[in-house]
Amino acid sequence: MEIIWHGQSCFTVKGRNATVVTDPYGDIGLRLPKLKGSIVTISHDHIDHNNVAGVEGDPKVFDWPGEFESGGVLMSAVEAPHYGEGADDEAKKRGKTLMFHFEVDGIKICHVGDLGQKLTDEMIEKLGDVDILMVPVGGNFTIDHKVAHSVIEQIEPRVVIPMHYKIDGLTVDIGELEPFLKEVGMHEPAEDKLVFKNRGALPTDAMKTVVLNRQG
């Protein structure tokens, strides 16, 4: 299994039998590369998460809560608030986001979309076991670095990949990555992609935080 990050919340997860693309974006200052997948997940209907037309290959699109299966990939989508605790009415108009949990090559992945606050016990139960967690850290439209750290502690994955933070060219007003790295104490070099041959290759002694360089 191979994971590539394209900026914002967009990843390509390549397995032996299926390729999942998450949250392809539209015009946000970044140029979406040519993407091809058999499955596309959309966490919510916003320009930086919903560009289904940007993915080639006539993929199966999932953008509603529930449980699904496509191409041998088991998937569930759990609704969560797309605003922080104590948010005003204007913020609450942003409604819900979807958190996707799916399994590729035996590895359980969770992409929490534009999550706005810590998880409830019910959400944690619905998500189940998570090996790799993709979590936003840039704040403003979603959780910030401190809440992201709390969510990581709630889920207890084996690998964490931060997403949805400010990078060169991005016009969305969100925070940078560095506060999150300080929060979790991560100082390892960034990688171009993340590769695991199977679930047994995942770290077992301690959780690993992996920063991916944008591939565009």
C-alpha positions as CSV (number, residue, x, y, z in Angstrom):
1,M,0.0,0.0,0.0
2,E,1.2,3.5,-0.9
3,I,-0.1,6.8,0.4
4,I,0.6,10.1,-1.5
5,W,-0.5,13.6,-0.4
6,H,-1.5,16.2,-2.9
7,G,-2.2,19.1,-0.5
8,Q,-5.1,20.1,1.7
9,S,-7.1,16.9,2.5
10,C,-6.4,15.1,-0.8
11,F,-4.6,11.8,-0.7
12,T,-4.1,8.9,-3.1
13,V,-4.1,5.5,-1.4
14,K,-2.9,2.8,-3.8
15,G,-3.6,-0.8,-2.9
16,R,-3.1,-4.0,-4.7
17,N,-6.7,-4.1,-6.0
18,A,-8.1,-0.6,-5.6
19,T,-7.0,3.1,-5.4
20,V,-8.8,5.5,-3.1
21,V,-8.7,9.3,-3.7
22,T,-9.8,11.5,-0.8
23,D,-11.2,15.0,-1.0
24,P,-9.9,16.2,-4.4
25,Y,-9.9,20.0,-4.5
26,G,-10.9,22.7,-7.0
27,D,-9.5,26.2,-7.4
28,I,-7.7,26.9,-4.1
29,G,-4.4,28.3,-5.4
30,L,-3.0,24.8,-5.8
31,R,-3.1,22.9,-9.0
32,L,-4.7,19.4,-8.6
33,P,-2.4,16.9,-10.4
34,K,-3.9,14.3,-12.7
35,L,-5.5,11.8,-10.4
36,K,-6.9,8.4,-11.2
37,G,-8.8,6.2,-8.7
38,S,-11.4,3.5,-8.4
39,I,-13.0,5.1,-5.3
40,V,-13.4,8.8,-4.4
41,T,-14.4,10.0,-0.9
42,I,-15.9,13.5,-0.4
43,S,-16.0,14.6,3.2
44,H,-18.3,17.6,2.5
45,D,-19.5,19.8,-0.4
46,H,-16.9,22.6,-0.5
47,I,-14.5,23.7,-3.2
48,D,-11.4,22.4,-1.4
49,H,-12.9,18.9,-0.9
50,N,-15.4,18.1,-3.7
51,N,-13.8,18.1,-7.1
52,V,-15.0,14.7,-8.3
53,A,-14.4,15.8,-11.9
54,G,-10.7,16.0,-11.2
55,V,-10.4,12.3,-10.8
56,E,-10.2,10.1,-13.9
57,G,-11.2,6.5,-14.2
58,D,-14.9,6.6,-13.6
59,P,-14.6,6.1,-9.9
60,K,-17.2,5.1,-7.4
61,V,-18.0,8.2,-5.4
62,F,-19.0,8.1,-1.7
63,D,-20.3,11.3,-0.1
64,W,-23.0,10.2,2.4
65,P,-22.9,8.5,5.8
66,G,-23.2,4.7,6.0
67,E,-21.3,1.5,5.2
68,F,-20.2,0.5,1.7
69,E,-18.0,-1.9,-0.3
70,S,-16.4,-1.3,-3.6
71,G,-13.7,-3.2,-5.4
72,G,-13.0,-5.2,-2.3
73,V,-12.6,-2.1,-0.1
74,L,-14.7,-2.0,3.0
75,M,-15.7,1.5,3.9
76,S,-17.8,3.4,6.4
77,A,-18.6,7.1,6.7
78,V,-19.4,8.7,10.1
79,E,-21.0,12.1,10.4
80,A,-19.3,14.7,12.7
81,P,-19.6,18.4,13.3
82,H,-17.8,20.8,10.9
83,Y,-17.5,23.5,13.5
84,G,-15.9,23.8,16.9
85,E,-17.4,23.6,20.3
86,G,-19.1,26.9,21.2
87,A,-19.3,28.0,17.6
88,D,-21.7,30.7,16.6
89,D,-24.7,30.2,14.4
90,E,-22.8,31.3,11.3
91,A,-20.2,28.7,11.8
92,K,-22.8,26.0,12.5
93,K,-24.2,26.6,9.0
94,R,-21.2,24.7,7.7
95,G,-23.1,21.7,9.0
96,K,-21.5,18.2,9.0
97,T,-18.4,16.6,7.7
98,L,-17.8,12.9,7.0
99,M,-15.1,10.8,8.6
100,F,-14.2,7.9,6.3
101,H,-12.8,4.6,7.6
102,F,-11.6,2.1,5.0
103,E,-9.3,-0.9,4.7
104,V,-6.7,-1.3,2.0
105,D,-4.4,-4.3,1.9
106,G,-5.5,-5.2,5.4
107,I,-4.5,-1.7,6.8
108,K,-7.2,0.3,8.4
109,I,-7.2,4.0,7.5
110,C,-9.2,6.9,8.9
111,H,-9.6,10.3,7.1
112,V,-11.6,12.6,9.4
113,G,-12.4,15.2,6.8
114,D,-13.0,18.7,8.1
115,L,-13.6,17.6,11.7
116,G,-14.5,20.6,13.9
117,Q,-14.1,19.3,17.5
118,K,-13.1,16.3,19.6
119,L,-14.8,13.0,19.0
120,T,-17.7,11.7,21.1
121,D,-17.6,8.2,22.5
122,E,-20.2,7.2,19.9
123,M,-18.0,8.4,17.0
124,I,-15.0,6.6,18.4
125,E,-17.0,3.3,18.6
126,K,-18.3,3.7,15.0
127,L,-14.8,4.3,13.6
128,G,-13.3,1.3,15.4
129,D,-9.7,0.3,15.2
130,V,-7.4,2.7,13.2
131,D,-3.9,2.0,11.9
132,I,-3.3,5.2,10.0
133,L,-5.0,8.5,10.9
134,M,-5.2,11.5,8.5
135,V,-6.1,14.5,10.6
136,P,-6.4,18.2,9.9
137,V,-4.2,20.5,12.0
138,G,-4.6,24.0,10.5
139,G,-7.6,25.3,12.4
140,N,-10.0,28.0,11.3
141,F,-12.3,25.8,9.2
142,T,-11.5,22.7,11.2
143,I,-9.6,21.6,14.3
144,D,-6.4,23.2,15.3
145,H,-3.1,21.6,16.4
146,K,-4.2,21.2,20.0
147,V,-7.5,19.6,19.3
148,A,-5.8,17.4,16.7
149,H,-3.5,16.1,19.4
150,S,-6.5,15.3,21.5
151,V,-8.2,13.4,18.7
152,I,-5.0,11.4,18.1
153,E,-5.0,10.4,21.8
154,Q,-8.7,9.4,21.4
155,I,-8.1,7.2,18.4
156,E,-4.7,5.8,19.3
157,P,-3.5,5.0,15.7
158,R,-0.1,3.5,14.8
159,V,0.6,6.2,12.2
160,V,-0.5,9.9,12.0
161,I,-0.4,12.0,8.9
162,P,-1.3,15.7,9.3
163,M,-3.3,17.4,6.6
164,H,-5.2,20.6,5.9
165,Y,-2.6,23.2,6.8
166,K,-1.0,26.2,5.1
167,I,1.5,25.5,2.3
168,D,3.0,27.6,-0.5
169,G,0.3,28.7,-3.0
170,L,-2.7,27.7,-1.0
171,T,-5.3,30.6,-0.8
172,V,-7.4,29.0,2.0
173,D,-6.9,30.9,5.3
174,I,-5.6,28.2,7.6
175,G,-2.7,27.8,10.0
176,E,0.7,26.3,9.4
177,L,2.1,22.9,10.3
178,E,4.8,23.9,12.8
179,P,2.5,24.4,15.8
180,F,1.3,20.8,15.4
181,L,4.8,19.4,15.2
182,K,5.7,21.2,18.4
183,E,2.6,19.9,20.0
184,V,3.4,16.3,19.3
185,G,7.2,16.6,19.5
186,M,7.8,15.4,16.0
187,H,11.1,16.3,14.3
188,E,11.6,13.6,11.6
189,P,12.3,14.6,8.0
190,A,9.3,14.8,5.6
191,E,8.8,12.0,3.1
192,D,7.5,12.0,-0.5
193,K,5.2,9.0,0.1
194,L,4.4,6.4,2.7
195,V,4.7,2.7,1.8
196,F,3.7,-0.4,3.9
197,K,3.8,-3.8,2.3
198,N,1.3,-5.1,4.8
199,R,-0.2,-4.5,8.2
200,G,2.7,-6.3,9.9
201,A,5.1,-3.6,8.6
202,L,3.4,-0.9,10.7
203,P,5.2,0.5,13.7
204,T,4.4,-1.4,16.9
205,D,6.6,0.1,19.7
206,A,5.3,3.7,19.4
207,M,3.0,5.8,17.3
208,K,4.8,7.5,14.4
209,T,3.9,10.9,12.9
210,V,4.7,11.2,9.2
211,V,4.7,14.5,7.3
212,L,4.3,14.1,3.6
213,N,5.7,16.4,1.0
214,R,3.0,17.5,-1.4
215,Q,3.1,15.7,-4.7
216,G,1.5,17.8,-7.5
